[in-house]
Each structure stands twice: as C-alpha cells, then as structure tokens.
Amino acid sequence: MKKQTGYVYQDGDRWVARVTYTDSSGKRRNVKKYCDTKTEAKRKCDSIISDLESRGVRGFDANKMKFRELAERYSQNKLVEPEMLTILKSPE
C-alpha cells in the first residue's frame, strides 16, 4: 500500500480534514472530519492516516459494516462445529 496523504481545507467557517483511500473492493473512499481550527484539522488528518496505516483498510471498512455483515463474517471465521470427545476411565 502506498504512503497515505491527506489534506485540509476550509468549508465555510469550518475546517475539514480529508483522507482518500482505496477499500478492499477497489472503490475509492473518503474520510472527512470537521474541525473548528486549521491546527485541529491537521491533527485529525494525521490521526486518520495513522489509524489507516495501523488498522489497515479492513479496519475502516468495519466502521461502516452493518451488524448482519459482521455476524456473517464472524460465523464464517470464528465458529467451529463442536466435537464429541469421549473420555474413558481406565480400570484400576
């Protein structure tokens, strides 16, 4: 994955921190956070980039995931069929 960059711009009386990334299906996604000051927006932009680098794209996709999708993914990856174990007591 290439080095992520973001930018800060002013929208009316608010500042916006914006980072664009490509999700797991290949679509380009934008993350926008609105702030009161330019400095706060720069910090928020850096925070978004560090989250994206540490958690990866799947972490960001999970933020917008619906519960049904999460439950399906959990059942596919984490649930296993129970196994019957028979423990025989040894005669003494």
PDB file of N, CA, C and O in Angstrom, chain B, residues numbered from 101:
ATOM      1  N   MET B 101       0.843  -1.170   0.000  1.00  0.00           N
ATOM      2  CA  MET B 101       0.000   0.000   0.000  1.00  0.00           C
ATOM      3  C   MET B 101       0.890   1.234   0.000  1.00  0.00           C
ATOM      4  O   MET B 101       1.881   1.292   0.728  1.00  0.00           O
ATOM      5  N   LYS B 102       0.538   2.211  -0.810  1.00  0.00           N
ATOM      6  CA  LYS B 102       1.366   3.407  -0.902  1.00  0.00           C
ATOM      7  C   LYS B 102       1.177   4.298   0.324  1.00  0.00           C
ATOM      8  O   LYS B 102       0.216   4.144   1.078  1.00  0.00           O
ATOM      9  N   LYS B 103       2.087   5.207   0.505  1.00  0.00           N
ATOM     10  CA  LYS B 103       2.039   6.135   1.634  1.00  0.00           C
ATOM     11  C   LYS B 103       0.785   6.994   1.536  1.00  0.00           C
ATOM     12  O   LYS B 103       0.555   7.653   0.522  1.00  0.00           O
ATOM     13  N   GLN B 104      -0.016   6.988   2.580  1.00  0.00           N
ATOM     14  CA  GLN B 104      -1.260   7.746   2.587  1.00  0.00           C
ATOM     15  C   GLN B 104      -0.975   9.218   2.880  1.00  0.00           C
ATOM     16  O   GLN B 104      -0.130   9.553   3.710  1.00  0.00           O
ATOM     17  N   THR B 105      -1.691  10.073   2.187  1.00  0.00           N
ATOM     18  CA  THR B 105      -1.629  11.502   2.461  1.00  0.00           C
ATOM     19  C   THR B 105      -3.055  12.013   2.563  1.00  0.00           C
ATOM     20  O   THR B 105      -3.993  11.387   2.068  1.00  0.00           O
ATOM     21  N   GLY B 106      -3.198  13.110   3.186  1.00  0.00           N
ATOM     22  CA  GLY B 106      -4.500  13.743   3.301  1.00  0.00           C
ATOM     23  C   GLY B 106      -4.304  15.238   3.144  1.00  0.00           C
ATOM     24  O   GLY B 106      -3.182  15.714   2.972  1.00  0.00           O
ATOM     25  N   TYR B 107      -5.396  15.967   3.205  1.00  0.00           N
ATOM     26  CA  TYR B 107      -5.272  17.413   3.115  1.00  0.00           C
ATOM     27  C   TYR B 107      -6.355  18.079   3.944  1.00  0.00           C
ATOM     28  O   TYR B 107      -7.332  17.458   4.363  1.00  0.00           O
ATOM     29  N   VAL B 108      -6.140  19.369   4.163  1.00  0.00           N
ATOM     30  CA  VAL B 108      -7.024  20.182   4.991  1.00  0.00           C
ATOM     31  C   VAL B 108      -7.510  21.342   4.143  1.00  0.00           C
ATOM     32  O   VAL B 108      -6.726  21.977   3.437  1.00  0.00           O
ATOM     33  N   TYR B 109      -8.806  21.618   4.216  1.00  0.00           N
ATOM     34  CA  TYR B 109      -9.350  22.773   3.503  1.00  0.00           C
ATOM     35  C   TYR B 109     -10.468  23.403   4.327  1.00  0.00           C
ATOM     36  O   TYR B 109     -10.999  22.803   5.261  1.00  0.00           O
ATOM     37  N   GLN B 110     -10.803  24.625   3.949  1.00  0.00           N
ATOM     38  CA  GLN B 110     -11.830  25.356   4.686  1.00  0.00           C
ATOM     39  C   GLN B 110     -13.141  25.290   3.915  1.00  0.00           C
ATOM     40  O   GLN B 110     -13.181  25.533   2.709  1.00  0.00           O
ATOM     41  N   ASP B 111     -14.212  24.957   4.632  1.00  0.00           N
ATOM     42  CA  ASP B 111     -15.549  24.858   4.061  1.00  0.00           C
ATOM     43  C   ASP B 111     -16.451  25.802   4.858  1.00  0.00           C
ATOM     44  O   ASP B 111     -16.977  25.436   5.909  1.00  0.00           O
ATOM     45  N   GLY B 112     -16.615  26.992   4.353  1.00  0.00           N
ATOM     46  CA  GLY B 112     -17.376  27.997   5.102  1.00  0.00           C
ATOM     47  C   GLY B 112     -16.586  28.451   6.305  1.00  0.00           C
ATOM     48  O   GLY B 112     -15.471  28.953   6.169  1.00  0.00           O
ATOM     49  N   ASP B 113     -17.157  28.278   7.483  1.00  0.00           N
ATOM     50  CA  ASP B 113     -16.449  28.668   8.714  1.00  0.00           C
ATOM     51  C   ASP B 113     -15.811  27.466   9.408  1.00  0.00           C
ATOM     52  O   ASP B 113     -15.269  27.611  10.503  1.00  0.00           O
ATOM     53  N   ARG B 114     -15.864  26.287   8.797  1.00  0.00           N
ATOM     54  CA  ARG B 114     -15.275  25.081   9.384  1.00  0.00           C
ATOM     55  C   ARG B 114     -14.070  24.625   8.563  1.00  0.00           C
ATOM     56  O   ARG B 114     -13.952  24.939   7.379  1.00  0.00           O
ATOM     57  N   TRP B 115     -13.192  23.889   9.207  1.00  0.00           N
ATOM     58  CA  TRP B 115     -12.047  23.271   8.546  1.00  0.00           C
ATOM     59  C   TRP B 115     -12.325  21.781   8.406  1.00  0.00           C
ATOM     60  O   TRP B 115     -12.929  21.167   9.285  1.00  0.00           O
ATOM     61  N   VAL B 116     -11.883  21.211   7.302  1.00  0.00           N
ATOM     62  CA  VAL B 116     -12.150  19.806   7.011  1.00  0.00           C
ATOM     63  C   VAL B 116     -10.828  19.071   6.806  1.00  0.00           C
ATOM     64  O   VAL B 116      -9.973  19.509   6.036  1.00  0.00           O
ATOM     65  N   ALA B 117     -10.676  17.948   7.507  1.00  0.00           N
ATOM     66  CA  ALA B 117      -9.548  17.043   7.291  1.00  0.00           C
ATOM     67  C   ALA B 117     -10.068  15.915   6.412  1.00  0.00           C
ATOM     68  O   ALA B 117     -11.067  15.280   6.751  1.00  0.00           O
ATOM     69  N   ARG B 118      -9.407  15.656   5.291  1.00  0.00           N
ATOM     70  CA  ARG B 118      -9.902  14.664   4.333  1.00  0.00           C
ATOM     71  C   ARG B 118      -8.781  13.734   3.906  1.00  0.00           C
ATOM     72  O   ARG B 118      -7.697  14.180   3.529  1.00  0.00           O
ATOM     73  N   VAL B 119      -9.051  12.437   3.968  1.00  0.00           N
ATOM     74  CA  VAL B 119      -8.107  11.403   3.546  1.00  0.00           C
ATOM     75  C   VAL B 119      -8.852  10.482   2.582  1.00  0.00           C
ATOM     76  O   VAL B 119      -9.968  10.050   2.870  1.00  0.00           O
ATOM     77  N   THR B 120      -8.236  10.186   1.445  1.00  0.00           N
ATOM     78  CA  THR B 120      -8.817   9.285   0.457  1.00  0.00           C
ATOM     79  C   THR B 120      -8.025   7.986   0.461  1.00  0.00           C
ATOM     80  O   THR B 120      -6.794   8.004   0.462  1.00  0.00           O
ATOM     81  N   TYR B 121      -8.731   6.855   0.462  1.00  0.00           N
ATOM     82  CA  TYR B 121      -8.088   5.549   0.409  1.00  0.00           C
ATOM     83  C   TYR B 121      -8.904   4.630  -0.486  1.00  0.00           C
ATOM     84  O   TYR B 121     -10.047   4.934  -0.825  1.00  0.00           O
ATOM     85  N   THR B 122      -8.314   3.511  -0.863  1.00  0.00           N
ATOM     86  CA  THR B 122      -8.989   2.510  -1.681  1.00  0.00           C
ATOM     87  C   THR B 122      -9.369   1.341  -0.789  1.00  0.00           C
ATOM     88  O   THR B 122      -8.514   0.763  -0.118  1.00  0.00           O
ATOM     89  N   ASP B 123     -10.660   0.987  -0.780  1.00  0.00           N
ATOM     90  CA  ASP B 123     -11.119  -0.087   0.101  1.00  0.00           C
ATOM     91  C   ASP B 123     -10.799  -1.462  -0.480  1.00  0.00           C
ATOM     92  O   ASP B 123     -10.191  -1.571  -1.546  1.00  0.00           O
ATOM     93  N   SER B 124     -11.211  -2.500   0.226  1.00  0.00           N
ATOM     94  CA  SER B 124     -10.864  -3.861  -0.176  1.00  0.00           C
ATOM     95  C   SER B 124     -11.501  -4.283  -1.491  1.00  0.00           C
ATOM     96  O   SER B 124     -11.006  -5.201  -2.144  1.00  0.00           O
ATOM     97  N   SER B 125     -12.592  -3.632  -1.894  1.00  0.00           N
ATOM     98  CA  SER B 125     -13.218  -3.981  -3.172  1.00  0.00           C
ATOM     99  C   SER B 125     -12.708  -3.124  -4.324  1.00  0.00           C
ATOM    100  O   SER B 125     -13.158  -3.294  -5.457  1.00  0.00           O
ATOM    101  N   GLY B 126     -11.774  -2.202  -4.058  1.00  0.00           N
ATOM    102  CA  GLY B 126     -11.180  -1.381  -5.102  1.00  0.00           C
ATOM    103  C   GLY B 126     -11.833  -0.021  -5.285  1.00  0.00           C
ATOM    104  O   GLY B 126     -11.430   0.746  -6.160  1.00  0.00           O
ATOM    105  N   LYS B 127     -12.844   0.290  -4.465  1.00  0.00           N
ATOM    106  CA  LYS B 127     -13.502   1.593  -4.570  1.00  0.00           C
ATOM    107  C   LYS B 127     -12.736   2.633  -3.764  1.00  0.00           C
ATOM    108  O   LYS B 127     -12.190   2.342  -2.699  1.00  0.00           O
ATOM    109  N   ARG B 128     -12.708   3.845  -4.292  1.00  0.00           N
ATOM    110  CA  ARG B 128     -12.067   4.937  -3.564  1.00  0.00           C
ATOM    111  C   ARG B 128     -13.043   5.474  -2.535  1.00  0.00           C
ATOM    112  O   ARG B 128     -14.205   5.735  -2.846  1.00  0.00           O
ATOM    113  N   ARG B 129     -12.570   5.639  -1.318  1.00  0.00           N
ATOM    114  CA  ARG B 129     -13.384   6.130  -0.209  1.00  0.00           C
ATOM    115  C   ARG B 129     -12.744   7.369   0.382  1.00  0.00           C
ATOM    116  O   ARG B 129     -11.522   7.519   0.360  1.00  0.00           O
ATOM    117  N   ASN B 130     -13.573   8.257   0.912  1.00  0.00           N
ATOM    118  CA  ASN B 130     -13.097   9.464   1.574  1.00  0.00           C
ATOM    119  C   ASN B 130     -13.511   9.432   3.039  1.00  0.00           C
ATOM    120  O   ASN B 130     -14.621   9.024   3.381  1.00  0.00           O
ATOM    121  N   VAL B 131     -12.600   9.870   3.889  1.00  0.00           N
ATOM    122  CA  VAL B 131     -12.903  10.052   5.297  1.00  0.00           C
ATOM    123  C   VAL B 131     -12.781  11.541   5.559  1.00  0.00           C
ATOM    124  O   VAL B 131     -11.720  12.127   5.343  1.00  0.00           O
ATOM    125  N   LYS B 132     -13.866  12.160   6.026  1.00  0.00           N
ATOM    126  CA  LYS B 132     -13.861  13.595   6.323  1.00  0.00           C
ATOM    127  C   LYS B 132     -14.193  13.798   7.786  1.00  0.00           C
ATOM    128  O   LYS B 132     -15.101  13.165   8.327  1.00  0.00           O
ATOM    129  N   LYS B 133     -13.457  14.678   8.413  1.00  0.00           N
ATOM    130  CA  LYS B 133     -13.723  15.076   9.789  1.00  0.00           C
ATOM    131  C   LYS B 133     -13.734  16.596   9.832  1.00  0.00           C
ATOM    132  O   LYS B 133     -12.817  17.247   9.331  1.00  0.00           O
ATOM    133  N   TYR B 134     -14.761  17.148  10.424  1.00  0.00           N
ATOM    134  CA  TYR B 134     -14.916  18.596  10.511  1.00  0.00           C
ATOM    135  C   TYR B 134     -14.362  19.107  11.830  1.00  0.00           C
ATOM    136  O   TYR B 134     -14.574  18.505  12.883  1.00  0.00           O
ATOM    137  N   CYS B 135     -13.644  20.236  11.760  1.00  0.00           N
ATOM    138  CA  CYS B 135     -12.979  20.808  12.929  1.00  0.00           C
ATOM    139  C   CYS B 135     -13.189  22.316  12.945  1.00  0.00           C
ATOM    140  O   CYS B 135     -13.598  22.917  11.952  1.00  0.00           O
ATOM    141  N   ASP B 136     -12.898  22.910  14.101  1.00  0.00           N
ATOM    142  CA  ASP B 136     -13.064  24.356  14.252  1.00  0.00           C
ATOM    143  C   ASP B 136     -11.854  25.148  13.787  1.00  0.00           C
ATOM    144  O   ASP B 136     -11.993  26.254  13.265  1.00  0.00           O
ATOM    145  N   THR B 137     -10.655  24.579  13.978  1.00  0.00           N
ATOM    146  CA  THR B 137      -9.442  25.309  13.610  1.00  0.00           C
ATOM    147  C   THR B 137      -8.616  24.496  12.614  1.00  0.00           C
ATOM    148  O   THR B 137      -8.788  23.284  12.482  1.00  0.00           O
ATOM    149  N   LYS B 138      -7.727  25.182  11.927  1.00  0.00           N
ATOM    150  CA  LYS B 138      -6.867  24.529  10.951  1.00  0.00           C
ATOM    151  C   LYS B 138      -5.901  23.562  11.634  1.00  0.00           C
ATOM    152  O   LYS B 138      -5.643  22.472  11.122  1.00  0.00           O
ATOM    153  N   THR B 139      -5.373  23.956  12.778  1.00  0.00           N
ATOM    154  CA  THR B 139      -4.446  23.110  13.517  1.00  0.00           C
ATOM    155  C   THR B 139      -5.126  21.823  13.967  1.00  0.00           C
ATOM    156  O   THR B 139      -4.552  20.740  13.860  1.00  0.00           O
ATOM    157  N   GLU B 140      -6.335  21.946  14.466  1.00  0.00           N
ATOM    158  CA  GLU B 140      -7.095  20.770  14.884  1.00  0.00           C
ATOM    159  C   GLU B 140      -7.367  19.846  13.689  1.00  0.00           C
ATOM    160  O   GLU B 140      -7.318  18.623  13.823  1.00  0.00           O
ATOM    161  N   ALA B 141      -7.652  20.432  12.530  1.00  0.00           N
ATOM    162  CA  ALA B 141      -7.904  19.646  11.323  1.00  0.00           C
ATOM    163  C   ALA B 141      -6.643  18.905  10.878  1.00  0.00           C
ATOM    164  O   ALA B 141      -6.722  17.755  10.446  1.00  0.00           O
ATOM    165  N   LYS B 142      -5.475  19.558  10.979  1.00  0.00           N
ATOM    166  CA  LYS B 142      -4.220  18.894  10.624  1.00  0.00           C
ATOM    167  C   LYS B 142      -3.959  17.708  11.546  1.00  0.00           C
ATOM    168  O   LYS B 142      -3.536  16.646  11.090  1.00  0.00           O
ATOM    169  N   ARG B 143      -4.211  17.887  12.841  1.00  0.00           N
ATOM    170  CA  ARG B 143      -4.025  16.796  13.794  1.00  0.00           C
ATOM    171  C   ARG B 143      -4.982  15.647  13.493  1.00  0.00           C
ATOM    172  O   ARG B 143      -4.601  14.478  13.554  1.00  0.00           O
ATOM    173  N   LYS B 144      -6.216  15.989  13.172  1.00  0.00           N
ATOM    174  CA  LYS B 144      -7.208  14.965  12.861  1.00  0.00           C
ATOM    175  C   LYS B 144      -6.830  14.206  11.593  1.00  0.00           C
ATOM    176  O   LYS B 144      -7.025  12.993  11.517  1.00  0.00           O
ATOM    177  N   CYS B 145      -6.291  14.906  10.600  1.00  0.00           N
ATOM    178  CA  CYS B 145      -5.832  14.282   9.359  1.00  0.00           C
ATOM    179  C   CYS B 145      -4.699  13.298   9.653  1.00  0.00           C
ATOM    180  O   CYS B 145      -4.697  12.182   9.133  1.00  0.00           O
ATOM    181  N   ASP B 146      -3.751  13.702  10.473  1.00  0.00           N
ATOM    182  CA  ASP B 146      -2.657  12.816  10.860  1.00  0.00           C
ATOM    183  C   ASP B 146      -3.182  11.604  11.633  1.00  0.00           C
ATOM    184  O   ASP B 146      -2.682  10.491  11.471  1.00  0.00           O
ATOM    185  N   SER B 147      -4.188  11.829  12.468  1.00  0.00           N
ATOM    186  CA  SER B 147      -4.785  10.746  13.235  1.00  0.00           C
ATOM    187  C   SER B 147      -5.475   9.735  12.321  1.00  0.00           C
ATOM    188  O   SER B 147      -5.357   8.527  12.526  1.00  0.00           O
ATOM    189  N   ILE B 148      -6.186  10.222  11.327  1.00  0.00           N
ATOM    190  CA  ILE B 148      -6.859   9.339  10.373  1.00  0.00           C
ATOM    191  C   ILE B 148      -5.834   8.507   9.616  1.00  0.00           C
ATOM    192  O   ILE B 148      -6.017   7.303   9.435  1.00  0.00           O
ATOM    193  N   ILE B 149      -4.755   9.149   9.174  1.00  0.00           N
ATOM    194  CA  ILE B 149      -3.715   8.446   8.421  1.00  0.00           C
ATOM    195  C   ILE B 149      -3.050   7.378   9.288  1.00  0.00           C
ATOM    196  O   ILE B 149      -2.812   6.263   8.822  1.00  0.00           O
ATOM    197  N   SER B 150      -2.750   7.707  10.536  1.00  0.00           N
ATOM    198  CA  SER B 150      -2.111   6.714  11.405  1.00  0.00           C
ATOM    199  C   SER B 150      -3.055   5.552  11.707  1.00  0.00           C
ATOM    200  O   SER B 150      -2.611   4.406  11.782  1.00  0.00           O
ATOM    201  N   ASP B 151      -4.354   5.828  11.881  1.00  0.00           N
ATOM    202  CA  ASP B 151      -5.325   4.752  12.076  1.00  0.00           C
ATOM    203  C   ASP B 151      -5.403   3.861  10.846  1.00  0.00           C
ATOM    204  O   ASP B 151      -5.472   2.637  10.959  1.00  0.00           O
ATOM    205  N   LEU B 152      -5.391   4.471   9.689  1.00  0.00           N
ATOM    206  CA  LEU B 152      -5.466   3.722   8.442  1.00  0.00           C
ATOM    207  C   LEU B 152      -4.236   2.844   8.259  1.00  0.00           C
ATOM    208  O   LEU B 152      -4.348   1.713   7.785  1.00  0.00           O
ATOM    209  N   GLU B 153      -3.063   3.351   8.631  1.00  0.00           N
ATOM    210  CA  GLU B 153      -1.838   2.567   8.499  1.00  0.00           C
ATOM    211  C   GLU B 153      -1.755   1.456   9.539  1.00  0.00           C
ATOM    212  O   GLU B 153      -1.250   0.371   9.251  1.00  0.00           O
ATOM    213  N   SER B 154      -2.250   1.722  10.751  1.00  0.00           N
ATOM    214  CA  SER B 154      -2.135   0.711  11.800  1.00  0.00           C
ATOM    215  C   SER B 154      -3.226  -0.362  11.690  1.00  0.00           C
ATOM    216  O   SER B 154      -2.932  -1.550  11.825  1.00  0.00           O
ATOM    217  N   ARG B 155      -4.465   0.035  11.450  1.00  0.00           N
ATOM    218  CA  ARG B 155      -5.562  -0.930  11.382  1.00  0.00           C
ATOM    219  C   ARG B 155      -5.781  -1.468   9.986  1.00  0.00           C
ATOM    220  O   ARG B 155      -6.364  -2.539   9.820  1.00  0.00           O
ATOM    221  N   GLY B 156      -5.326  -0.745   8.981  1.00  0.00           N
ATOM    222  CA  GLY B 156      -5.494  -1.176   7.603  1.00  0.00           C
ATOM    223  C   GLY B 156      -6.863  -0.791   7.058  1.00  0.00           C
ATOM    224  O   GLY B 156      -7.701  -0.230   7.763  1.00  0.00           O
ATOM    225  N   VAL B 157      -7.061  -1.102   5.808  1.00  0.00           N
ATOM    226  CA  VAL B 157      -8.300  -0.753   5.120  1.00  0.00           C
ATOM    227  C   VAL B 157      -9.474  -1.521   5.701  1.00  0.00           C
ATOM    228  O   VAL B 157     -10.578  -0.985   5.796  1.00  0.00           O
ATOM    229  N   ARG B 158      -9.251  -2.769   6.090  1.00  0.00           N
ATOM    230  CA  ARG B 158     -10.345  -3.572   6.641  1.00  0.00           C
ATOM    231  C   ARG B 158     -10.881  -2.969   7.933  1.00  0.00           C
ATOM    232  O   ARG B 158     -12.070  -3.096   8.225  1.00  0.00           O
ATOM    233  N   GLY B 159     -10.028  -2.320   8.704  1.00  0.00           N
ATOM    234  CA  GLY B 159     -10.485  -1.663   9.923  1.00  0.00           C
ATOM    235  C   GLY B 159     -11.420  -0.513   9.621  1.00  0.00           C
ATOM    236  O   GLY B 159     -12.397  -0.294  10.337  1.00  0.00           O
ATOM    237  N   PHE B 160     -11.126   0.218   8.569  1.00  0.00           N
ATOM    238  CA  PHE B 160     -12.006   1.315   8.187  1.00  0.00           C
ATOM    239  C   PHE B 160     -13.300   0.799   7.586  1.00  0.00           C
ATOM    240  O   PHE B 160     -14.362   1.382   7.805  1.00  0.00           O
ATOM    241  N   ASP B 161     -13.224  -0.289   6.830  1.00  0.00           N
ATOM    242  CA  ASP B 161     -14.434  -0.873   6.271  1.00  0.00           C
ATOM    243  C   ASP B 161     -15.344  -1.380   7.387  1.00  0.00           C
ATOM    244  O   ASP B 161     -16.568  -1.330   7.265  1.00  0.00           O
ATOM    245  N   ALA B 162     -14.749  -1.866   8.465  1.00  0.00           N
ATOM    246  CA  ALA B 162     -15.538  -2.388   9.576  1.00  0.00           C
ATOM    247  C   ALA B 162     -16.329  -1.296  10.282  1.00  0.00           C
ATOM    248  O   ALA B 162     -17.366  -1.578  10.883  1.00  0.00           O
ATOM    249  N   ASN B 163     -15.858  -0.059  10.219  1.00  0.00           N
ATOM    250  CA  ASN B 163     -16.595   1.032  10.854  1.00  0.00           C
ATOM    251  C   ASN B 163     -17.959   1.246  10.227  1.00  0.00           C
ATOM    252  O   ASN B 163     -18.890   1.675  10.908  1.00  0.00           O
ATOM    253  N   LYS B 164     -18.093   0.955   8.943  1.00  0.00           N
ATOM    254  CA  LYS B 164     -19.354   1.163   8.243  1.00  0.00           C
ATOM    255  C   LYS B 164     -20.117  -0.138   8.017  1.00  0.00           C
ATOM    256  O   LYS B 164     -21.127  -0.158   7.314  1.00  0.00           O
ATOM    257  N   MET B 165     -19.631  -1.216   8.612  1.00  0.00           N
ATOM    258  CA  MET B 165     -20.242  -2.523   8.408  1.00  0.00           C
ATOM    259  C   MET B 165     -21.564  -2.624   9.175  1.00  0.00           C
ATOM    260  O   MET B 165     -21.678  -2.142  10.302  1.00  0.00           O
ATOM    261  N   LYS B 166     -22.533  -3.242   8.562  1.00  0.00           N
ATOM    262  CA  LYS B 166     -23.804  -3.477   9.218  1.00  0.00           C
ATOM    263  C   LYS B 166     -23.671  -4.713  10.112  1.00  0.00           C
ATOM    264  O   LYS B 166     -22.800  -5.556   9.900  1.00  0.00           O
ATOM    265  N   PHE B 167     -24.544  -4.804  11.107  1.00  0.00           N
ATOM    266  CA  PHE B 167     -24.445  -5.892  12.070  1.00  0.00           C
ATOM    267  C   PHE B 167     -24.592  -7.239  11.386  1.00  0.00           C
ATOM    268  O   PHE B 167     -23.888  -8.186  11.737  1.00  0.00           O
ATOM    269  N   ARG B 168     -25.486  -7.344  10.425  1.00  0.00           N
ATOM    270  CA  ARG B 168     -25.696  -8.611   9.724  1.00  0.00           C
ATOM    271  C   ARG B 168     -24.415  -9.067   9.030  1.00  0.00           C
ATOM    272  O   ARG B 168     -24.073 -10.249   9.070  1.00  0.00           O
ATOM    273  N   GLU B 169     -23.702  -8.125   8.391  1.00  0.00           N
ATOM    274  CA  GLU B 169     -22.442  -8.474   7.724  1.00  0.00           C
ATOM    275  C   GLU B 169     -21.401  -8.925   8.738  1.00  0.00           C
ATOM    276  O   GLU B 169     -20.650  -9.870   8.496  1.00  0.00           O
ATOM    277  N   LEU B 170     -21.364  -8.240   9.877  1.00  0.00           N
ATOM    278  CA  LEU B 170     -20.428  -8.618  10.934  1.00  0.00           C
ATOM    279  C   LEU B 170     -20.745 -10.008  11.462  1.00  0.00           C
ATOM    280  O   LEU B 170     -19.838 -10.813  11.673  1.00  0.00           O
ATOM    281  N   ALA B 171     -22.026 -10.299  11.678  1.00  0.00           N
ATOM    282  CA  ALA B 171     -22.419 -11.613  12.185  1.00  0.00           C
ATOM    283  C   ALA B 171     -22.075 -12.711  11.180  1.00  0.00           C
ATOM    284  O   ALA B 171     -21.622 -13.785  11.575  1.00  0.00           O
ATOM    285  N   GLU B 172     -22.284 -12.460   9.894  1.00  0.00           N
ATOM    286  CA  GLU B 172     -21.939 -13.455   8.874  1.00  0.00           C
ATOM    287  C   GLU B 172     -20.440 -13.702   8.835  1.00  0.00           C
ATOM    288  O   GLU B 172     -19.996 -14.847   8.746  1.00  0.00           O
ATOM    289  N   ARG B 173     -19.664 -12.630   8.903  1.00  0.00           N
ATOM    290  CA  ARG B 173     -18.204 -12.778   8.881  1.00  0.00           C
ATOM    291  C   ARG B 173     -17.724 -13.540  10.118  1.00  0.00           C
ATOM    292  O   ARG B 173     -16.824 -14.375  10.036  1.00  0.00           O
ATOM    293  N   TYR B 174     -18.337 -13.239  11.259  1.00  0.00           N
ATOM    294  CA  TYR B 174     -17.969 -13.926  12.500  1.00  0.00           C
ATOM    295  C   TYR B 174     -18.295 -15.418  12.402  1.00  0.00           C
ATOM    296  O   TYR B 174     -17.482 -16.263  12.776  1.00  0.00           O
ATOM    297  N   SER B 175     -19.494 -15.736  11.895  1.00  0.00           N
ATOM    298  CA  SER B 175     -19.880 -17.146  11.819  1.00  0.00           C
ATOM    299  C   SER B 175     -19.006 -17.914  10.825  1.00  0.00           C
ATOM    300  O   SER B 175     -18.754 -19.102  11.028  1.00  0.00           O
ATOM    301  N   GLN B 176     -18.545 -17.274   9.773  1.00  0.00           N
ATOM    302  CA  GLN B 176     -17.686 -17.942   8.799  1.00  0.00           C
ATOM    303  C   GLN B 176     -16.279 -18.169   9.340  1.00  0.00           C
ATOM    304  O   GLN B 176     -15.671 -19.207   9.075  1.00  0.00           O
ATOM    305  N   ASN B 177     -15.758 -17.202  10.100  1.00  0.00           N
ATOM    306  CA  ASN B 177     -14.356 -17.256  10.506  1.00  0.00           C
ATOM    307  C   ASN B 177     -14.121 -17.806  11.903  1.00  0.00           C
ATOM    308  O   ASN B 177     -13.087 -18.428  12.147  1.00  0.00           O
ATOM    309  N   LYS B 178     -15.045 -17.596  12.819  1.00  0.00           N
ATOM    310  CA  LYS B 178     -14.771 -17.920  14.216  1.00  0.00           C
ATOM    311  C   LYS B 178     -15.512 -19.137  14.750  1.00  0.00           C
ATOM    312  O   LYS B 178     -14.997 -19.834  15.624  1.00  0.00           O
ATOM    313  N   LEU B 179     -16.708 -19.407  14.243  1.00  0.00           N
ATOM    314  CA  LEU B 179     -17.481 -20.518  14.783  1.00  0.00           C
ATOM    315  C   LEU B 179     -17.016 -21.839  14.183  1.00  0.00           C
ATOM    316  O   LEU B 179     -16.790 -21.941  12.978  1.00  0.00           O
ATOM    317  N   VAL B 180     -16.876 -22.842  15.032  1.00  0.00           N
ATOM    318  CA  VAL B 180     -16.480 -24.171  14.582  1.00  0.00           C
ATOM    319  C   VAL B 180     -17.498 -25.169  15.115  1.00  0.00           C
ATOM    320  O   VAL B 180     -18.136 -24.934  16.141  1.00  0.00           O
ATOM    321  N   GLU B 181     -17.640 -26.266  14.421  1.00  0.00           N
ATOM    322  CA  GLU B 181     -18.558 -27.312  14.848  1.00  0.00           C
ATOM    323  C   GLU B 181     -18.013 -27.968  16.119  1.00  0.00           C
ATOM    324  O   GLU B 181     -16.806 -28.176  16.243  1.00  0.00           O
ATOM    325  N   PRO B 182     -18.895 -28.290  17.055  1.00  0.00           N
ATOM    326  CA  PRO B 182     -18.427 -28.960  18.274  1.00  0.00           C
ATOM    327  C   PRO B 182     -18.022 -30.395  17.979  1.00  0.00           C
ATOM    328  O   PRO B 182     -18.587 -31.048  17.101  1.00  0.00           O
ATOM    329  N   GLU B 183     -17.047 -30.871  18.716  1.00  0.00           N
ATOM    330  CA  GLU B 183     -16.588 -32.252  18.568  1.00  0.00           C
ATOM    331  C   GLU B 183     -16.914 -33.011  19.842  1.00  0.00           C
ATOM    332  O   GLU B 183     -16.720 -32.513  20.951  1.00  0.00           O
ATOM    333  N   MET B 184     -17.405 -34.208  19.662  1.00  0.00           N
ATOM    334  CA  MET B 184     -17.721 -35.038  20.817  1.00  0.00           C
ATOM    335  C   MET B 184     -16.458 -35.769  21.250  1.00  0.00           C
ATOM    336  O   MET B 184     -15.869 -36.517  20.470  1.00  0.00           O
ATOM    337  N   LEU B 185     -16.057 -35.560  22.449  1.00  0.00           N
ATOM    338  CA  LEU B 185     -14.883 -36.235  22.994  1.00  0.00           C
ATOM    339  C   LEU B 185     -15.350 -37.280  23.993  1.00  0.00           C
ATOM    340  O   LEU B 185     -16.155 -36.987  24.877  1.00  0.00           O
ATOM    341  N   THR B 186     -14.862 -38.455  23.856  1.00  0.00           N
ATOM    342  CA  THR B 186     -15.189 -39.497  24.826  1.00  0.00           C
ATOM    343  C   THR B 186     -13.953 -39.767  25.659  1.00  0.00           C
ATOM    344  O   THR B 186     -12.880 -40.065  25.136  1.00  0.00           O
ATOM    345  N   ILE B 187     -14.121 -39.660  26.916  1.00  0.00           N
ATOM    346  CA  ILE B 187     -13.022 -39.900  27.845  1.00  0.00           C
ATOM    347  C   ILE B 187     -13.332 -41.205  28.579  1.00  0.00           C
ATOM    348  O   ILE B 187     -14.320 -41.300  29.307  1.00  0.00           O
ATOM    349  N   LEU B 188     -12.504 -42.175  28.383  1.00  0.00           N
ATOM    350  CA  LEU B 188     -12.698 -43.468  29.014  1.00  0.00           C
ATOM    351  C   LEU B 188     -11.912 -43.514  30.316  1.00  0.00           C
ATOM    352  O   LEU B 188     -10.741 -43.144  30.396  1.00  0.00           O
ATOM    353  N   LYS B 189     -12.606 -43.979  31.302  1.00  0.00           N
ATOM    354  CA  LYS B 189     -11.956 -44.115  32.596  1.00  0.00           C
ATOM    355  C   LYS B 189     -11.198 -45.442  32.586  1.00  0.00           C
ATOM    356  O   LYS B 189     -11.769 -46.486  32.269  1.00  0.00           O
ATOM    357  N   SER B 190      -9.936 -45.397  32.926  1.00  0.00           N
ATOM    358  CA  SER B 190      -9.122 -46.616  32.918  1.00  0.00           C
ATOM    359  C   SER B 190      -9.443 -47.450  34.151  1.00  0.00           C
ATOM    360  O   SER B 190      -9.571 -46.908  35.249  1.00  0.00           O
ATOM    361  N   PRO B 191      -9.573 -48.754  33.982  1.00  0.00           N
ATOM    362  CA  PRO B 191      -9.855 -49.614  35.154  1.00  0.00           C
ATOM    363  C   PRO B 191      -8.639 -49.680  36.056  1.00  0.00           C
ATOM    364  O   PRO B 191      -7.506 -49.793  35.588  1.00  0.00           O
ATOM    365  N   GLU B 192      -8.876 -49.610  37.309  1.00  0.00           N
ATOM    366  CA  GLU B 192      -7.770 -49.636  38.274  1.00  0.00           C
ATOM    367  C   GLU B 192      -7.699 -50.915  38.999  1.00  0.00           C
ATOM    368  O   GLU B 192      -6.825 -51.098  39.846  1.00  0.00           O
TER     369      GLU B 192
END
